[in-house]
Amino acid sequence: MASETKFVQRKSKLNGQLFLDLIVFNSEDLKSQSLNDLTIALHDRHQVEITKQSLHDRFNEYALAFLKTALEKMLSKQIGARFDLLKDFEIFNRILIKDSTCFQLHNTLADCYPGSGGDGSEASVRIQFEYDLLSGKINDLSVNAFNDQDAQDSLGTIKLTDKGDLIVRDLAYMSLEVLKLIEAQYAFYLCRAKPNVNIYELKDGQYIKIDFVKLAKHMKTNVIERLEKQVYLGSKDKIKTRLIIQLVPEQVVSERLRKAAKYNKKKGGNGLSKEFKARAALNLFITNANQEQIPTKDVWQLYTLRWQIELMFKIWKSICSIEKVKKVKKERLECYIYSKLLLIVLLWNILWKTAKLLFDYEKKPMSFFKASKTLLKVKLKDLRNIFVLRKHDLQDFMGDFYNLSRKKHILEKHSNVPTSFERMMHFLTD
């Protein structure tokens, strides 16, 4: 693979295996190590002598191509493994949840990775992450500039959607154009309705815009927790869909309005409209799946499963330290980011298989946070011995890690609120 991507073009002291070892299984220290430190690590680990200038030169477009290819191969070789409880679940082909995480870079990289500008960072990177909730298989993992917004990503990655998939995403991804493309793929969506999208009912052959001020007042007065309507989205598009309306607790409404007022003031707005305030008192979900596929009572539970991806981003940042990067040249920075992603995918496969076994045999959910911390802080040397030095057996490692996980990595409940794992089981087995 190193030869195919021209990372190795002739006999070299630094081959593909040593390079992966240097920046994947040494990734915890990359945020602080200098080039000189890395040359010392190569000498200490593999008795390879290389100057820091030579190593600097090896961080180039070929090294990046090599790491990207390694990541693509790792993603393509994933074996999806559904939990035993889900083997007969055939309502949807996949349940894909997606979100992005961002972190700042040094301002010298603003031309390559432009940030938000203004009061924000001049340079930022955005990583898109999507996986199948049923099998754990990663569907998209890509590095982009901050300015490559989620809405653009949805249009650019529609080819990753298959017939029968359910797409669960935040409203930032779901423009009317994207909704139409998902339907054209014979797939399904579940998301919140955008605040600026006009929503209509068809009455006596006329499209009547929904008055959310009256609707919110009606639901509060009559203590109606949720209701459903068949509606049409957009002044021109008139996309037919289900609208599920849910009353929001007052404290949540107050927080939404506080944030909106602060943002509106920053942008020089004239205050919040009555309709905006009324819609802030409601959760508005839209889906083209029918009642049998997603019952009204399960819409909220299913949508909140999207929040699991936030836990993964927390793991990436607090445990993998993916956002802690130093001032280095563009190619070296990108190599560092992709080395972290390679490690993340490797750990993800171990975590998902262990979680599956724990559920199959113990009927207990695993804490991905606890297990990730153990893998990175305690077991990384063992993984290096398996995948780089070939000293240990992966099956033995998996058995030992399972036994450790059933004692130390069980997800704890701290309140009466069901965990995301329990919500998923409720929806899929109800």
C-alpha positions as CSV (number, residue, x, y, z in Angstrom):
1,M,0.0,0.0,0.0
2,A,2.9,2.4,0.8
3,S,4.4,1.6,-2.7
4,E,1.0,2.0,-4.4
5,T,0.6,5.5,-3.0
6,K,4.2,6.4,-3.7
7,F,5.0,6.9,0.0
8,V,7.8,4.4,-0.5
9,Q,9.3,4.8,-4.0
10,R,12.6,3.0,-3.4
11,K,14.3,1.1,-0.5
12,S,13.7,3.3,2.5
13,K,14.5,3.3,6.2
14,L,11.0,4.5,6.9
15,N,8.5,2.0,5.3
16,G,4.7,2.1,5.7
17,Q,4.6,-0.2,8.8
18,L,7.1,1.9,10.7
19,F,5.4,5.2,9.7
20,L,2.0,3.8,10.9
21,D,3.6,2.7,14.2
22,L,5.2,6.2,14.6
23,I,2.1,8.2,14.3
24,V,-0.8,5.9,15.0
25,F,0.4,4.0,18.0
26,N,2.3,7.1,19.2
27,S,-0.6,9.4,18.6
28,E,-1.1,10.4,22.3
29,D,2.3,12.2,22.2
30,L,2.1,13.8,18.8
31,K,0.6,17.0,20.2
32,S,3.9,17.7,22.1
33,Q,6.6,15.8,20.2
34,S,9.0,17.6,18.0
35,L,10.5,16.1,14.8
36,N,13.6,15.4,16.8
37,D,11.5,13.5,19.4
38,L,10.0,11.4,16.6
39,T,13.5,10.5,15.2
40,I,14.4,9.4,18.7
41,A,11.2,7.3,18.9
42,L,12.1,5.6,15.6
43,H,15.6,4.8,16.9
44,D,14.3,3.6,20.3
45,R,11.5,1.4,18.8
46,H,13.1,0.1,15.6
47,Q,16.8,1.1,15.6
48,V,16.2,3.3,12.6
49,E,18.4,6.3,12.1
50,I,16.9,9.3,10.3
51,T,17.5,13.0,10.4
52,K,14.7,15.4,11.5
53,Q,14.9,17.1,8.1
54,S,14.5,13.8,6.3
55,L,11.5,13.0,8.5
56,H,10.1,16.5,7.8
57,D,10.3,15.8,4.1
58,R,8.4,12.5,4.5
59,F,5.3,14.3,5.7
60,N,4.1,15.1,2.2
61,E,1.2,14.4,-0.2
62,Y,2.3,10.8,-0.6
63,A,2.3,10.2,3.2
64,L,-1.2,11.7,3.3
65,A,-2.4,9.5,0.4
66,F,-1.0,6.4,2.2
67,L,-2.9,7.2,5.4
68,K,-6.1,8.0,3.5
69,T,-5.8,4.7,1.7
70,A,-5.2,2.9,4.9
71,L,-8.3,4.5,6.4
72,E,-10.4,3.7,3.4
73,K,-9.3,0.0,3.5
74,M,-10.0,-0.2,7.2
75,L,-13.5,1.2,6.6
76,S,-14.2,-1.1,3.7
77,K,-13.2,-4.2,5.7
78,Q,-15.7,-3.5,8.5
79,I,-18.0,-6.4,9.3
80,G,-21.3,-5.1,10.5
81,A,-22.6,-7.2,13.5
82,R,-26.2,-6.6,14.6
83,F,-27.1,-7.3,18.2
84,D,-29.0,-10.6,18.6
85,L,-32.0,-8.7,19.6
86,L,-32.0,-6.8,16.2
87,K,-31.4,-9.8,13.8
88,D,-35.1,-9.8,12.8
89,F,-35.4,-6.1,12.7
90,E,-36.2,-5.4,9.0
91,I,-38.2,-2.2,9.0
92,F,-35.2,-0.3,7.8
93,N,-32.1,-1.4,6.0
94,R,-29.9,0.8,8.2
95,I,-30.5,3.6,10.7
96,L,-27.8,6.2,9.9
97,I,-27.0,8.9,12.4
98,K,-24.6,11.7,11.4
99,D,-23.1,14.8,12.8
100,S,-19.9,16.8,12.6
101,T,-17.3,18.1,15.1
102,C,-14.9,21.0,14.7
103,F,-11.7,22.2,16.2
104,Q,-9.4,25.2,15.7
105,L,-6.1,25.2,13.9
106,H,-3.2,27.6,13.8
107,N,-4.0,30.8,11.8
108,T,-1.3,30.0,9.3
109,L,-3.6,27.3,7.9
110,A,-6.5,29.7,7.2
111,D,-6.0,29.4,3.4
112,C,-6.4,25.6,3.5
113,Y,-8.9,25.4,6.3
114,P,-10.8,28.7,6.6
115,G,-12.7,29.1,9.8
116,S,-15.8,31.0,10.6
117,G,-14.2,34.5,10.6
118,G,-15.4,37.4,12.7
119,D,-15.0,36.6,16.4
120,G,-14.3,32.9,15.5
121,S,-11.1,31.2,14.6
122,E,-9.4,32.1,11.3
123,A,-8.6,28.4,10.7
124,S,-10.8,25.4,11.7
125,V,-11.3,21.8,10.6
126,R,-14.6,19.9,10.4
127,I,-14.9,16.1,10.6
128,Q,-18.1,14.4,9.4
129,F,-19.0,11.1,11.1
130,E,-21.9,8.8,10.2
131,Y,-22.5,5.2,11.3
132,D,-25.3,2.6,11.2
133,L,-27.0,2.3,14.6
134,L,-28.0,-1.3,13.9
135,S,-24.6,-2.7,13.0
136,G,-22.0,-0.2,14.1
137,K,-20.6,0.1,10.6
138,I,-19.1,3.5,9.8
139,N,-20.7,5.0,6.7
140,D,-18.8,8.3,6.4
141,L,-15.6,9.6,8.1
142,S,-14.2,12.6,6.3
143,V,-12.0,15.7,7.0
144,N,-13.1,19.1,5.6
145,A,-12.7,22.8,6.2
146,F,-15.0,24.4,8.7
147,N,-16.7,26.3,5.9
148,D,-17.8,23.0,4.3
149,Q,-21.1,23.2,6.1
150,D,-23.4,20.3,7.0
151,A,-26.0,21.2,4.4
152,Q,-23.3,21.0,1.6
153,D,-22.1,17.7,3.0
154,S,-25.6,16.2,2.8
155,L,-25.8,17.0,-0.9
156,G,-22.3,15.7,-1.6
157,T,-22.7,12.4,0.3
158,I,-26.3,11.5,-0.9
159,K,-24.6,8.6,-2.8
160,L,-23.8,6.9,0.5
161,T,-27.6,6.4,1.1
162,D,-29.1,3.1,0.1
163,K,-32.7,2.0,-0.5
164,G,-34.5,1.4,2.8
165,D,-32.1,3.5,5.0
166,L,-33.5,5.8,7.7
167,I,-31.5,9.0,7.9
168,V,-31.6,10.7,11.4
169,R,-29.8,14.0,11.4
170,D,-29.9,17.5,12.9
171,L,-31.9,20.1,10.9
172,A,-28.6,21.7,9.7
173,Y,-28.2,18.8,7.2
174,M,-31.8,18.6,6.0
175,S,-32.7,21.2,3.4
176,L,-35.8,20.6,1.3
177,E,-33.5,19.6,-1.6
178,V,-31.9,16.9,0.5
179,L,-35.3,15.6,1.7
180,K,-36.3,15.2,-2.0
181,L,-33.1,13.4,-2.8
182,I,-33.5,11.0,0.1
183,E,-37.0,10.1,-1.1
184,A,-35.7,9.7,-4.6
185,Q,-33.3,7.0,-3.2
186,Y,-36.4,5.2,-1.7
187,A,-35.0,6.0,1.7
188,F,-36.5,7.7,4.8
189,Y,-35.6,10.7,6.9
190,L,-36.4,11.8,10.5
191,C,-35.4,15.3,11.5
192,R,-36.6,18.5,13.0
193,A,-38.3,21.1,10.8
194,K,-36.3,24.1,10.0
195,P,-37.6,27.3,11.7
196,N,-37.6,29.3,8.4
197,V,-39.5,26.6,6.4
198,N,-43.2,27.4,5.7
199,I,-45.5,24.5,6.6
200,Y,-48.9,24.1,5.1
201,E,-52.0,21.9,5.5
202,L,-54.2,21.0,2.5
203,K,-57.8,22.1,3.2
204,D,-60.6,22.1,0.6
205,G,-58.0,22.0,-2.2
206,Q,-56.1,25.1,-0.7
207,Y,-52.7,25.1,0.9
208,I,-53.2,26.9,4.3
209,K,-50.1,28.0,6.2
210,I,-50.2,26.6,9.8
211,D,-50.6,29.2,12.5
212,F,-48.2,28.0,15.1
213,V,-49.3,30.7,17.6
214,K,-52.8,29.4,17.6
215,L,-51.6,25.8,17.6
216,A,-49.2,26.2,20.6
217,K,-52.0,28.0,22.5
218,H,-54.5,25.2,21.7
219,M,-52.1,22.4,22.8
220,K,-51.2,24.2,26.1
221,T,-54.9,25.1,26.9
222,N,-56.1,21.5,26.3
223,V,-53.0,19.8,27.7
224,I,-52.2,18.0,24.5
225,E,-48.7,16.5,24.8
226,R,-48.3,15.6,21.1
227,L,-50.3,15.5,17.9
228,E,-49.6,14.6,14.3
229,K,-50.6,16.2,11.0
230,Q,-50.1,15.5,7.3
231,V,-48.4,18.6,5.9
232,Y,-46.6,20.1,3.0
233,L,-43.2,21.8,3.3
234,G,-42.0,24.9,1.4
235,S,-43.8,27.7,-0.4
236,K,-42.8,26.3,-3.8
237,D,-41.8,22.6,-3.2
238,K,-44.9,21.5,-1.2
239,I,-43.1,18.3,0.0
240,K,-45.7,16.0,1.5
241,T,-44.6,14.6,4.9
242,R,-45.7,13.7,8.4
243,L,-45.4,16.4,11.0
244,I,-45.2,15.3,14.7
245,I,-45.7,18.2,17.1
246,Q,-44.6,17.9,20.7
247,L,-45.0,20.4,23.6
248,V,-41.7,21.4,25.2
249,P,-41.2,22.0,28.9
250,E,-41.2,25.7,29.9
251,Q,-37.6,25.6,31.1
252,V,-36.4,24.4,27.7
253,V,-38.5,27.0,26.0
254,S,-37.0,29.8,28.1
255,E,-33.5,28.6,27.3
256,R,-34.3,28.4,23.6
257,L,-35.6,32.0,23.6
258,R,-32.7,33.3,25.6
259,K,-30.2,31.9,23.1
260,A,-32.2,33.1,20.1
261,A,-32.5,36.6,21.6
262,K,-28.7,36.7,22.2
263,Y,-27.9,35.6,18.7
264,N,-30.5,38.0,17.2
265,K,-29.1,40.9,19.1
266,K,-25.6,40.0,17.9
267,K,-26.8,40.0,14.3
268,G,-28.6,43.3,14.7
269,G,-32.1,41.9,14.5
270,N,-35.4,43.5,15.6
271,G,-36.5,41.0,18.1
272,L,-38.2,37.6,18.0
273,S,-41.5,37.2,16.1
274,K,-44.7,35.8,17.7
275,E,-44.4,32.8,15.3
276,F,-40.8,32.1,16.3
277,K,-41.7,32.2,20.0
278,A,-44.6,29.8,19.3
279,R,-42.5,27.4,17.4
280,A,-39.8,27.5,20.1
281,A,-42.5,26.1,22.5
282,L,-42.8,23.0,20.2
283,N,-40.6,20.2,18.9
284,L,-41.5,19.8,15.2
285,F,-40.4,16.5,13.7
286,I,-40.8,15.5,10.1
287,T,-40.6,12.1,8.5
288,N,-41.6,10.3,5.4
289,A,-41.8,7.0,7.2
290,N,-45.3,5.8,7.9
291,Q,-47.0,5.1,11.2
292,E,-46.2,1.4,11.1
293,Q,-42.5,2.1,10.6
294,I,-42.2,4.9,13.2
295,P,-45.3,5.2,15.5
296,T,-46.0,8.7,16.7
297,K,-45.2,7.8,20.3
298,D,-41.7,6.6,19.3
299,V,-40.6,9.6,17.2
300,W,-38.9,11.5,20.1
301,Q,-37.2,8.4,21.4
302,L,-35.8,7.5,18.0
303,Y,-34.6,11.0,17.3
304,T,-32.7,11.3,20.6
305,L,-30.6,8.4,19.5
306,R,-28.8,10.9,17.4
307,W,-27.3,12.3,20.6
308,Q,-25.1,9.1,20.9
309,I,-22.8,10.6,18.3
310,E,-22.1,13.5,20.7
311,L,-20.7,10.9,23.1
312,M,-18.3,9.7,20.4
313,F,-17.1,13.3,19.8
314,K,-16.5,13.6,23.6
315,I,-14.4,10.5,23.5
316,W,-12.4,11.8,20.5
317,K,-11.6,15.0,22.2
318,S,-11.2,14.1,25.9
319,I,-9.6,10.7,25.4
320,C,-8.1,10.7,21.9
321,S,-7.2,14.4,22.0
322,I,-7.9,14.7,18.3
323,E,-8.3,18.5,18.6
324,K,-4.9,19.0,20.3
325,V,-2.6,19.9,17.4
326,K,0.5,22.0,17.3
327,K,1.7,24.5,14.7
328,V,3.1,22.3,11.9
329,K,3.0,22.4,8.1
330,K,-0.2,21.4,6.4
331,E,0.8,17.9,5.3
332,R,2.1,17.0,8.7
333,L,-1.1,18.2,10.4
334,E,-3.2,16.2,8.0
335,C,-1.1,13.1,8.6
336,Y,-1.6,13.6,12.4
337,I,-5.4,13.9,12.0
338,Y,-5.7,10.8,9.8
339,S,-3.5,8.9,12.2
340,K,-6.0,9.7,14.9
341,L,-8.9,8.6,12.7
342,L,-7.2,5.3,11.9
343,L,-6.8,4.6,15.6
344,I,-10.4,5.7,16.3
345,V,-11.7,3.3,13.6
346,L,-9.6,0.5,15.1
347,L,-10.9,1.2,18.6
348,W,-14.5,1.5,17.3
349,N,-14.4,-2.0,15.8
350,I,-13.1,-3.4,19.1
351,L,-15.6,-1.4,21.1
352,W,-18.6,-2.4,19.0
353,K,-17.8,-6.1,19.0
354,T,-17.3,-6.1,22.7
355,A,-20.6,-4.2,23.3
356,K,-22.4,-6.7,21.1
357,L,-20.9,-9.7,23.1
358,L,-21.8,-8.0,26.4
359,F,-25.4,-7.5,25.3
360,D,-25.7,-10.9,23.8
361,Y,-24.4,-12.8,26.8
362,E,-25.0,-10.4,29.7
363,K,-27.9,-8.3,28.4
364,K,-26.1,-5.2,29.7
365,P,-25.1,-2.0,27.9
366,M,-21.4,-1.1,27.7
367,S,-20.0,2.3,28.5
368,F,-18.1,3.3,25.4
369,F,-16.5,6.1,27.3
370,K,-15.0,3.8,30.0
371,A,-14.0,1.2,27.5
372,S,-12.3,3.8,25.2
373,K,-10.4,5.2,28.1
374,T,-9.1,1.7,29.0
375,L,-8.1,1.0,25.4
376,L,-6.2,4.2,24.9
377,K,-4.7,4.7,28.4
378,V,-4.0,1.1,29.4
379,K,-4.2,-1.3,26.4
380,L,-2.6,0.7,23.5
381,K,0.7,-1.1,24.0
382,D,-1.0,-4.5,23.7
383,L,-2.7,-3.3,20.5
384,R,0.7,-2.2,19.1
385,N,2.1,-5.7,19.9
386,I,-0.8,-7.2,18.0
387,F,-1.0,-5.0,14.9
388,V,2.6,-3.8,14.5
389,L,4.9,-6.3,16.2
390,R,2.7,-9.4,15.7
391,K,3.6,-10.6,19.2
392,H,0.1,-11.3,20.6
393,D,-3.1,-12.9,19.3
394,L,-6.1,-10.6,18.6
395,Q,-8.6,-13.3,19.7
396,D,-6.8,-13.7,23.1
397,F,-6.9,-9.9,23.5
398,M,-10.6,-9.7,22.7
399,G,-11.4,-12.4,25.2
400,D,-9.4,-10.7,27.9
401,F,-11.0,-7.3,27.1
402,Y,-14.5,-8.8,27.2
403,N,-13.9,-10.2,30.6
404,L,-12.5,-6.9,31.8
405,S,-15.5,-5.0,30.3
406,R,-18.1,-7.2,31.9
407,K,-16.6,-6.1,35.3
408,K,-15.4,-2.6,34.7
409,H,-17.2,-1.1,31.6
410,I,-20.9,-1.5,32.3
411,L,-22.9,1.6,31.6
412,E,-24.2,3.0,34.9
413,K,-27.5,4.8,35.3
414,H,-27.4,8.0,37.4
415,S,-31.2,8.8,37.3
416,N,-34.5,7.4,36.2
417,V,-33.9,8.7,32.6
418,P,-33.4,5.7,30.2
419,T,-30.0,5.5,28.6
420,S,-29.6,5.9,24.9
421,F,-29.0,2.1,24.6
422,E,-32.3,1.4,26.5
423,R,-34.1,3.9,24.2
424,M,-32.8,2.0,21.1
425,M,-33.8,-1.3,22.5
426,H,-37.3,0.0,23.3
427,F,-37.8,1.3,19.8
428,L,-36.4,-1.7,18.0
429,T,-38.2,-4.4,20.1
430,D,-41.5,-2.7,21.1
